Amino acid sequence: MERYLRNCWYMAGWSDEVGETGLSRRILDRPVYLYRLEDGSLAALLDRCPHRFAPLSKGSREGDVVVCGYHGLAFAPDGHCVRNPFADRIPAGSTIPRFAAAERDGIVWLWGGDPDTADAALIPDFSFVPDTPHSRTVRGYTLMKANYEYGTDNLLDLSHIEFVHKGTFAGQGVIFAGKHAVEVEDRTLHSNWWMPDIPPPSVARPHFPADAKVDHWLDMRWNAPAAMRLTVGVCPHGTGRESGFEVPQAHILTPANEHETHYFWSSTRYDDLDSEETDVALKALFGEAFDQEDKPMIEAAYANVKGRDFWSEKPLSLGIDLGGTRARRLLERFIAQEKNISEEKSHG
């Protein structure tokens, strides 16, 4: 079966990663070169010259044209070769694949399928990410040596907080006082925890006295293939969510290849907006949680089954893992639907 969903958007990077020299990143097992045109918009090409396969990202730029650093072939943003320094004729077969790219919410998105079918309406909403006069966001990235669906499993089953994140987010048992619910709305999955009448969790301690009772929620929204928004919320017990506060986070996974995953994360706050110390502290906290706690566990688990079919290994179900299980099944269904449509078109 096709490994990847194609007609969807994959996060290629944060907007500020695409600087003057552009950004080279392997996505869906293909090298991609993203760069900005002179008008500031984005272009994305296969990062491979068709002559001797040198990365175009190691070449140079002449305005909107990319020049291969190996033998000087020049390519326009649409992938067509526009100059051959060794002859007036442009060689046959010299056009390289282009990708549809879009920029929204401080995120660069890459369409996984035919660029002419790219639909900007399908870009997931992460509008909380850009800084505003009332909010500030810290962001990060890590490369995880595991298949991206294993990262999805981890994020859609937040019960692991109690065990994996003992040095950072550990809930001191609050998960076990909560209820977990999974709901699917069209192509969006929600995997939510509701924990009422509990002592303040770590995220709430600066805002509540130690003897307070609060209601706590962890709402995770998943959009295929692996773009997730987590809302962490706390309010005084019984007062309703609107009386409390929420911390929105982005957790977006993009396959580099079958065995490696780009993990992009962010966390937004609405206080201490000018505090660089808070930025540093939060980046250190999330860095520890993701790089030193989540990542080693996910990578080790994946190493135990690398190259094998997930379902053939007969994974045990504990109920709390329903979110990841449903996401895997939805993704399989979406990929199969794409394959059927493609086959129908080919048989016209």
N, C-alpha and C positions, 0 to 999 in steps of 0.2 A: 504493500500500500504506500501511496505517496506520503512522505514523512511530514510535509509541512502544508498548512493551510496557505493558499496563495492569494486569494482575493480579500486581503485584509492589510492593515497597517502594522508594521513592526517598528519599534523605536530603534533608531540608528544612533542616537546620541543626544546630549543636551545641546541647545542652540549655540552656546558659547564654545563648544568643542570644534565647531566648523569655523576656524579662524582664517587668516590670510593664506595659509598653506593647505587648507582643507582638512579632511578627516578620512583616513583609510581604516576600514573595519570589515572584518569577515562577517557576513550575515547570510543565513540559510546556506552555508558552505560555499559562498561565492565572495570573492574580494570586491568590495565596493569603495569607490572614491567619491566622496561628497565634497563639493566646493561651492563657493558663492560666485555668482555672476557679478558683473560690474554694477548692476542695479540692486544688488543685495539679495536677490532671490537664489534659490538652490538649484544645483544640477547634480546628477548622480550617474556615474558611469561604471561599468565593470572595470576594476582596477587591474587591467591586463592588456597590454598592447598585443594586437594579433600577429605581430611579426615574430618576436622571440619571447613574448609573454612577460616582458618587464613591467613592473607596476607603474602605472601612469602617475601615481602619487609621488614617485621619485623623480619626476620630470620637472618641467617649468610651465609657467603660464604666460600667455600673450593675450591679454584681455580676457575674453571668455573662452579662448582656445587653450587646450591642454597639449603640451608638447612632450612626447616621450623622451626621456633622458638617455635612452640607449642608442637610437638611430634617427631621432628627430621627426618621426611621423607626427602630424598635428591633427587633433580631433576637436570638432565642434561639440557643444553641449548635447546635441541630438545623437552623438555617437559616430557621425560620419567623418571619415578621414578627409581633411581639406588641404593637406600639403604632404607631398612626398619629396624630400630634399634630393633624391637621386634621379628623379625623372619628372616630366610634366604630367604623366599619367598617374591617376590614383589607382592603386592596385585593386583588383577584384577581391571581394571578401574582406575588405579592410574595415567595414563598419563594425563597431563594438556595441554590445547591448547597453541601453540606457534604462534607468529606473525612474519611476515617478516618486518625487520627494515633496514633502509638505512640512511647513513649520507652524506649530500652534502650541500655545501655553509654555513657551520656552523649550519645546521638545521638537526634534527633527524626526519625522516619520518617513518610512520607506514602504512603498506598496510592494507586496510580495509577488504580484502577478503581472500580466500585460499592462504596461504603463498607460495604454490608451483606455483601460477600464477603471482606472483609479477613481475612487469615489470619496471625496473629502468629507462627506456627511458621515462616513463610517469611522472617522477618527474619534477615539474615546475622549471623554471630557476630563481634563486635568487642569481646569481653569484656576485652581487654587495655587498652582505652582509658582507663577510669576509673582515677584514682590509687588506689594501695593503700599500706599501710605499707612495701611492698617495691618499688614502682615509681612512676615519675613520667612523665607524658605532656605533650609540647608539641603544640599543634594550630594549624592555620591554615586559611585560606580565600582563594581567588582566583577572580575571574570571568574566564573564558577566552572569547575571541571566536572560537570554532570549535565545530563540531558535536561532541557528546560522544564519538562513536565514534572520532574522530581522537585524542582523549585516551586512549581505551582502547588504540588501536593503539600509542601511545607507551609506555604502562605495561606492556603485554604483550610488548613487544620491548625488553628492557633492554640490548641491544647498543648502543643509542644513547648509553649512558653514556660510552663511550670517545670520542665525538665531541662531543656536546652539552655534557657536564658537565666540561669541562676545568678550569674554575675551582673546582669543588666536589667531585664524587664520582668524577672520572675514575679508571678502573681500571688505568691504566698497562699496558694490554694483557692484563689477567687474563681478560677475557671470551674472548679468542681462545685461551686455554688451557683453556677449558671446553667442556662439552657441554650442549646445549639439548634439553629434552624437553617435549612437550605431551601432556597426558592429559585426557580428558573423563570425568567420573563423574556420570551422570545430568544434572543441570542446572548442575554445577560444572565449571569448566575450570581446569586447573593448567598454568602456563607457567614452568618451572623451569630454572635454571642450576646446574651443579655444576662447580666449579673446584678440583681437587685439586692438592696439592704445588706451591703457588705462594708467592711472598713475601707478607707480610701486606698486604692492601689497606688503604686509608686508615681504614676503620672499625675495623681491628684493631690499628693501630700503637700506641695507648696500652697495649695488653695483651700485645704480643709484641716481642721484640728484632728489630732490622732484618734479621738474618741467619736468622731462623726460617723454617720451611716450614709452611704451614697448608693446610687444606682450607676452601673458601669456598663458600657456597651462597646463591642468591637464589631463593626460592620464592614465586611469585605465584599467589594463588587469586582467581578471577573468578567472581562470581555475577551473573546477569542482573538488571538491565540493565547496571550498570557499578559494582558495589561490589567493590573489590579489597583484599586483604590481602597485603602483602609481608613476608616473613620474611627478614631479612639475618642470616646466620650464619657463624661462624668457629670452627674448632677446630684444635688441633695436628694436623699431618698424620698420618693413619692411626690416630687414637685414637678415632674415632667422634663423632658430633655431640653426644652427651650430655656430652662432656668440654669442650665449648666454650661459647659464649654466642650468644644470638640477640637481634636488635632487631626487634620487630614494628612494622609501620607500616600505617596505613589510607590508602587512596587511593580516594576515592569521588566519582564523577562524577554529576551530576544535570542533565538538560537544562533550561535556562531557556526556551529555544525551539530551533528547528532550528539556529540559528547561534551560540548562546551557551551556555556550560556553567558551572555551579557546581562548583568543584573544592575538595573538602574533604580535608585531609591531617592525619596525626598521626604521631608517632614516640615510642615508649616506651623508657625506659632503666631500669636496675636498679642504678645507682650514682650518686653525687653527687646524692642525692635532695633535699637541702636547698639546693642551689646555684642561686641565681638567675642567677649569671653563666653557668652551663651552659645554663640556659633561654634566655637572651638570645643566646648563641652559636649554639645549635641553631636557634632561630627565624631568625636572620640567615642561617645556612647554607642552610636549606631555602627561605627566602624568595628567596635568590639563585638557587638551583637551579631552583625552579619558576617564579618571576616573571621572572627575567632570562635563563634558559637554555632551559627547556622551552617556556614560554608563547610567546615570540616565534617560535620555530621552528614550533610547531604552528599558530599563527595564520597565519603566512606560508604554510605548506603548504596549509592549508584555503582561504585566499584565492585560491589558484591554481585551485581546483576548486569554489568555492562555488556552490551551486545546481545542480550536476551530479551525476549518479548515480556513486557510487564505482566500481562495477564497469565501467561504460561507459568510464571513463577508462583501463582496462586497466593497473592497477597492477602493476609488476614484482615478482616474488617472489624473495626472497633466502634463503628457508628459515628464517632467524632470525625472520621476521615471521609464522610460522605461528600463534602464539598469537592475534594480532589478527585474522588471517584466519578462524580457527575461531570466535572470539567473534562476529564479524560474521555468519557463517553460522548459528550457533546462535540468535542474536537474531532473524534473519530467520525461522527455523523456528518459534520460540516465538510470534512475532507472527502468523504465518500460522495456527498452530494455534488461537490465540485467535479470529482472524477466522472460521475454519471453525466453531468451537463457537458463536460468536455467531450466525452465519447459520443453523445448524441449529436453534437455539432460536427464532429469529424465524420459521422456517418450520414450527416445532412439529409 
